[in-house]
Amino acid sequence: MDRRDILKSAVVAGAGAGFMACSSQAMAVTGGPAASPTKAPPASFIRTRDGVELFYRDWGTGKPVVFLSGWTLCSDMWNYQMVPLSDQGLRCIAYDRRGHGRSSDPGRGYDYDTLADDLAAVLEALDLRDVTLVGHSMASGELVRYLSRHGPGRIARLVFLAPAATPFVRKTADNPDGVDESLFEHVRNNLLLRDFPKWLADNAPPFFVADTSPAIRDWVMSQMLRCSMKATIDCHRAMSSTDFRAELPRISLPTLIIHGDKDASAPLHLTGQKTAQLIPGSRLVVYEGAPHGLFVTHTERLNGDLLAFVRNER
């Protein structure tokens, strides 16, 4: 791959992968000036300390696995993991990031500090412990920042699935093979903010494999289109500009990194390989021929690897 192809791929990565909505039971974390002291959130929502209501689903019993979705994606993206894994004796939880799916659209809080605090609100509201966190694409940064801000007390294991935010994707003097910020700005200002549906359609083919059904492609695209435009742009900016290089070496939990070697959204050599190099003792598993959307293109293999990792069999 030449430099031009690398930049093209990385820009697609910076704009990433994402999608839609969810369901289940209810709990609330209240407090903070924006939260109502009397009004409880509706069923299947958790309220954060700044009053945002996060939609979540909670299936099964057993060891908890919390799934965090990619850029513009929501908890529906995990349907084909959560059903079989909950049938295998795991408790599977997923939620919609603020501004995504059915969660509140507050127009603020799309930095990684706030998003990590939202994850903490979910774990605390459901009192989850011994958790395996699984983060796709943009959510790789949420896993790292959660540990930096809240520590590993509730967490047992980490899975980075096609990480797009880690370690650091922007070009700087000490990160010369990153992507120029001007290219990210071009994507945001001249593509996403002008015709997001067209941008999605143009970039859909490499997200999947040749035999992915048109129905699955449409389903994924429909989820992305439900994301708030404010969340779309602000999360893209956070993903392309946040540097996690100093935080990754401090991770001491068992960590699995799964990445496809045909990932045009988050090229393996720019993200997954470097992430694995910085996390002590982590294990990188490369899926031959897998794209960024490997949660729907390599479902059976992914589910088997997740189940074995949670059970500490691999």
FENTA-V290315 format. One record per helix or strand of 2 or more residues. SS is the DSSP state (H for helix, E for strand). FROM is the first residue (numbers start at 0). TO is the last residue. If there is no record, write none. Layout:
# FENTA-V290315
ss: {SS;SS}
from: {FROM;FROM}
to: {TO;TO}
This chain:
# FENTA-V290315
ss: {H;E;E;E;H;E;H;E;H;E;H;H;H;H;H;E;H;E;H;H}
from: {2;44;52;62;74;89;111;130;138;154;180;204;213;228;244;253;271;282;293;298}
to: {14;46;58;67;86;94;124;135;149;160;202;206;224;240;247;259;277;286;296;309}
